[in-house]
Each structure stands twice: as structure tokens, then as C-alpha cells.
Amino acid sequence: MKKPKSVKQILGSQTSGLKELLHYCQQLSALNIQLSNLLPPPLSLHCTAVGVKQQTLILVTDSPVWATRLRLQSLDLIKALKEFQLKSVIVNIQPRQKTPEFPPRARPKMSSDTSNLLNNIAETTGDLKLKQALQRLARRSQ
């Protein structure tokens, strides 16, 4: 059986591909920091760099309004981010995902007949724990 490798060994391995991925993620993080410093505050909150591919900066924003503003500033971004040797900027729109809000479910109502039936069953059972559980359940209708 093979001895398990440490995370440091895996990241340091030339064959794993994780080292390159980690380096790319670090570059992307640095690019996002630079981008947030270059853009004015309202726009920087709605823009994320998701990659650089073939000298094209790929940005994502959450609405068409911010996408238009980013496109208007694309030449300035290309000039400001010289170290990436960019030739173009692509802006994609990806609306924020809203989690659906479900109304709280109404607790099912127990009829008084059902409550009486549970109490009757509890009185006739010999098991103490079952008797207590049935009595607790019967009290929920009251």
C-alpha cells in the first residue's frame, strides 16, 4: 500500500497540475485586487475578473448597467494592467443567484378526537417511555 502524500508534496509536484492551478488562482486574486483599486467604488463592487485567456481579460458583472460601464472603461483597464499584455476585454453578465424564500410552513393541526385517542392509547400501554411520548404528542393539540 502506498504511503499517503502530504498536501505540500502534492502542491510541489510537477506532475499534479495543482501547482499551476494554485499559481493561476493567486494571479487571479492579485488581478481582482488591482481591478478593485482601478475601478470606482460602486462599479468595483459589481465586477469580478474570472480569467485572462489569449490576452483577453474576462470580467463578470451582475447586471447590464454595470457591464456597459465596464465596457466603457475597457481601454483604460488595458492600459492600466500592462503587465498582463491585454488586447481586449470581454464582459459577461451573470445575475446574482437569489435563494428562494419559502413561507414558513404551517404546522399541521391535530383534532381533539386524535388527541383523545392518543391519550387513551397512552393509558392502555404498559411501556412507560411510549406512554410519555404519546402523552407529549397529545398535548400538542391543546
Sequence and secondary structure as in RCSB ss.txt:
>XXXX:A:sequence
MKKPKSVKQILGSQTSGLKELLHYCQQLSALNIQLSNLLPPPLSLHCTAVGVKQQTLILVTDSPVWATRLRLQSL
DLIKALKEFQLKSVIVNIQPRQKTPEFPPRARPKMSSDTSNLLNNIAETTGDLKLKQALQRLARRSQ
>XXXX:A:secstr
      HHHHHH SSSSHHHHHHHHHHHHHHHHHHHHHS HHHHTTEEEEEEETTEEEEEESSHHHHHHHHHTHH
HHHHHTGGGT  EEEEEE                  HHHHHHHHHHHHH   HHHHHHHHHHHHTT 
